[in-house]
Amino acid sequence: MTSPKAAKKLTIVIPALNEQDKIADTIDGVLPLARELLDDFEIFLIDDGSDDATGAIMDDYATRDSRIIVRHHAERRGVGAGFKYALSHAKFDAITLIPGDHAFQDEGIARMFKAAGAADIVITYRDNQSDRSVNRSIQSHSLRFILNCLFGFWLSDYHSMIIYPVKWLRQIAVDVDGYGYQICSLISLLQLGLTHVQVPVSLNAELKGSSRALRPHTYLQLGQTILSLLRRVPIRNIDLSQVPSDAGRTAAR
């Protein structure tokens, strides 16, 4: 007799800063897929100090679906701050972050939702980064190479969408609130030996203009994050006996 399949229940975090032209496209892409592919879900919309109509658009969606919760920040606090708020209030065992700038194609989000529960961590990787600007492409490939060499996990991507296990992520001390939050969280969890699968996703066409990810303070923050990981600072007192004895890394898909 086969055991019943675990229900797909997911907390989804969508942060945005001044994305009034994109946030509706993002939500309109995620919401139907969540309704179709997940057994249950909740969506935290994080308005990170926007001074345009982003927050108002989020509030409008919350009036239409009780599973949507809006969190407004009076000033910009960074992606990590909004994610940590949602993590502390999440009612499901798995959580993911989807950018509010409509960065990812719906087909990739669907693949991620379908993979939920296939391993402790579902790691997506962007399969069309060469379509981005030269600077962004070089940055992404260089960061991945450095992290793979330093930590030895040999992932295809460290900064795409990820489904994390809430139980374990709540036990990781992550002091970074910005760009490095996800990298710090992911590597800390992988260091525990949790299983993972990798799923391809594609980016939508990138808007012209400068990217916040290329600012000098971002590089400084990433450097500090990597140093803290090398010193194992993010890992607190975790009962490793609770980690499955057969935990390991699965092959990329």
C-alpha positions in Angstrom: 0.0 0.0 0.0 1.5 3.3 -1.0 1.6 6.2 1.4 -0.7 9.2 0.6 0.9 12.1 -1.3 1.8 15.1 0.9 -0.4 18.1 0.3 1.3 21.0 -1.5 0.8 24.0 0.9 3.0 27.0 0.3 3.6 30.5 1.8 4.4 32.8 -1.1 6.2 36.2 -0.5 6.1 38.9 -3.1 8.1 42.0 -2.2 8.0 45.1 -4.3 9.5 48.7 -4.3 7.9 51.2 -6.6 6.6 48.5 -9.0 3.2 50.0 -9.8 3.6 49.0 -13.5 4.6 45.4 -12.8 3.1 44.3 -9.5 -0.3 43.5 -11.0 1.3 41.4 -13.7 3.2 39.5 -11.1 0.2 38.8 -8.9 -2.0 37.9 -11.9 0.6 35.4 -13.0 1.1 33.8 -9.5 -2.4 33.7 -8.2 -4.0 31.4 -10.9 -1.1 29.0 -10.8 -1.3 28.8 -7.0 -5.0 28.1 -7.2 -4.5 25.4 -9.8 -1.3 23.7 -8.6 -1.3 24.0 -4.9 -3.6 22.4 -2.3 -3.5 25.6 -0.2 -1.5 28.7 0.0 -1.1 32.2 1.4 0.5 35.2 -0.3 2.3 38.0 1.6 2.6 41.1 -0.5 5.4 43.3 0.9 5.3 47.0 0.0 8.9 48.0 0.9 8.4 51.7 1.3 7.1 52.5 -2.2 6.1 56.1 -2.9 4.0 55.2 -6.0 0.8 53.2 -6.3 2.4 49.8 -5.5 0.9 49.6 -2.0 -2.6 50.6 -3.1 -2.6 48.0 -5.8 -1.6 45.4 -3.3 -4.4 46.4 -0.9 -6.9 46.1 -3.8 -5.9 42.4 -4.4 -6.2 41.7 -0.6 -9.8 42.8 -0.7 -10.5 40.1 -3.4 -8.9 37.1 -1.7 -8.6 36.4 2.0 -5.4 34.4 1.5 -3.5 37.6 0.5 -1.9 39.6 3.3 -0.3 43.0 2.7 2.6 44.4 4.8 3.5 48.0 4.3 6.9 49.4 5.3 7.1 53.1 5.9 10.6 53.2 4.4 12.7 50.8 2.4 14.0 48.0 4.6 15.2 45.5 2.0 14.0 42.2 0.6 15.2 40.2 3.6 13.2 42.2 6.1 9.9 41.5 4.4 10.8 37.9 3.9 11.7 37.4 7.5 8.3 39.0 8.5 6.5 36.5 6.3 8.6 33.6 7.6 7.7 34.5 11.2 4.0 34.5 10.3 3.9 31.6 7.8 1.3 29.0 8.5 2.6 26.4 6.1 5.7 24.2 6.1 7.2 25.7 2.9 7.9 29.2 1.8 9.1 30.9 -1.3 9.9 34.4 -2.6 8.8 35.7 -6.0 10.0 39.1 -7.1 7.3 41.7 -7.6 8.8 43.1 -10.8 7.4 40.3 -13.0 10.9 39.0 -13.5 10.0 35.3 -14.1 7.9 33.7 -16.8 4.7 31.9 -15.6 5.8 28.6 -17.0 8.8 28.5 -14.6 6.7 29.4 -11.6 4.4 26.6 -12.5 7.3 24.1 -12.6 8.5 25.3 -9.2 5.0 24.8 -7.7 4.8 21.4 -9.2 8.1 20.4 -7.7 7.1 21.5 -4.2 7.6 18.6 -1.8 10.0 16.7 -4.1 12.9 17.5 -1.7 13.6 19.6 1.4 14.6 22.5 -0.8 13.5 23.3 -4.4 16.1 25.5 -6.1 15.2 27.0 -9.4 17.9 28.2 -11.9 17.5 30.8 -14.6 18.2 29.1 -18.0 18.2 32.3 -20.1 20.5 34.6 -18.2 22.4 35.2 -21.5 19.4 37.3 -22.6 20.1 39.9 -19.9 22.5 42.8 -20.1 26.2 41.9 -20.4 26.9 43.3 -16.9 24.1 41.4 -15.2 25.1 38.2 -17.0 28.7 38.5 -16.0 27.8 39.3 -12.4 25.5 36.3 -12.0 28.0 33.8 -13.6 30.9 35.2 -11.5 28.9 35.0 -8.3 27.8 31.5 -9.0 31.4 30.4 -9.8 32.8 32.0 -6.6 30.1 30.4 -4.4 30.5 27.0 -5.9 34.3 27.1 -5.4 34.0 28.3 -1.8 31.2 26.0 -0.6 31.3 23.0 -3.1 27.5 22.6 -3.7 27.9 23.2 -7.5 24.5 24.7 -8.0 23.3 26.1 -11.3 22.0 29.2 -9.5 22.1 30.8 -6.0 19.7 33.7 -6.5 16.7 32.5 -8.3 13.4 31.5 -6.8 13.6 28.9 -4.0 11.2 26.9 -1.9 12.6 26.6 1.6 11.5 24.4 4.5 10.0 26.7 7.2 11.0 24.5 10.1 14.7 24.7 9.3 14.8 28.2 8.0 13.4 29.6 11.2 16.4 28.1 13.0 19.0 29.9 10.9 20.3 33.3 12.1 20.5 35.5 9.1 21.4 39.1 9.8 21.3 40.3 6.2 18.2 42.2 5.0 19.0 42.9 1.4 20.3 41.1 -1.7 22.4 38.6 0.3 19.6 37.2 2.4 18.6 34.4 0.0 22.2 33.3 -0.6 22.9 33.2 3.2 19.7 31.3 3.9 20.3 28.7 1.1 23.9 27.9 1.9 23.1 27.7 5.6 20.4 25.1 4.9 22.6 23.1 2.5 25.3 23.0 5.1 22.8 21.0 7.2 22.7 18.3 4.5 19.1 18.8 3.5 18.0 17.3 0.2 17.4 19.5 -2.9 16.2 19.4 -6.5 16.9 22.0 -9.2 14.3 23.2 -11.6 14.8 25.4 -14.7 12.9 28.7 -15.0 13.1 31.6 -17.5 13.3 35.3 -17.0 11.1 37.8 -18.7 12.7 40.4 -20.9 14.6 42.8 -18.7 13.6 46.4 -18.7 16.2 48.9 -19.9 17.9 51.0 -17.3 20.3 50.5 -14.4 19.7 47.7 -12.0 19.7 48.1 -8.2 21.7 44.8 -8.0 24.8 46.4 -9.5 25.2 49.2 -6.9 28.5 49.2 -5.0 26.9 48.6 -1.6 25.5 45.4 -3.0 29.0 44.0 -3.6 30.0 45.1 -0.1 27.0 43.3 1.4 27.6 40.1 -0.6 31.3 40.1 0.5 30.2 40.4 4.2 27.6 37.6 3.6 30.2 35.3 2.2 32.6 36.0 5.0 30.0 35.2 7.6 29.1 32.0 5.9 32.8 30.9 5.8 32.9 31.6 9.5 29.6 29.6 9.9 28.1 32.5 11.8 24.5 32.0 10.4 24.2 28.5 11.8 22.9 28.5 15.4 22.2 25.6 17.8 20.3 23.2 15.6 19.6 19.6 16.6 21.3 17.8 13.8 19.8 14.5 15.0 16.5 15.7 13.5 18.1 15.8 10.0 17.3 12.6 8.0 20.2 10.3 8.0 19.9 9.8 4.3 19.9 13.6 3.6 22.1 14.5 0.7 22.2 16.4 -2.6 20.1 15.3 -5.5 21.1 15.6 -9.1 20.2 18.7 -11.0 17.1 18.4 -13.3 
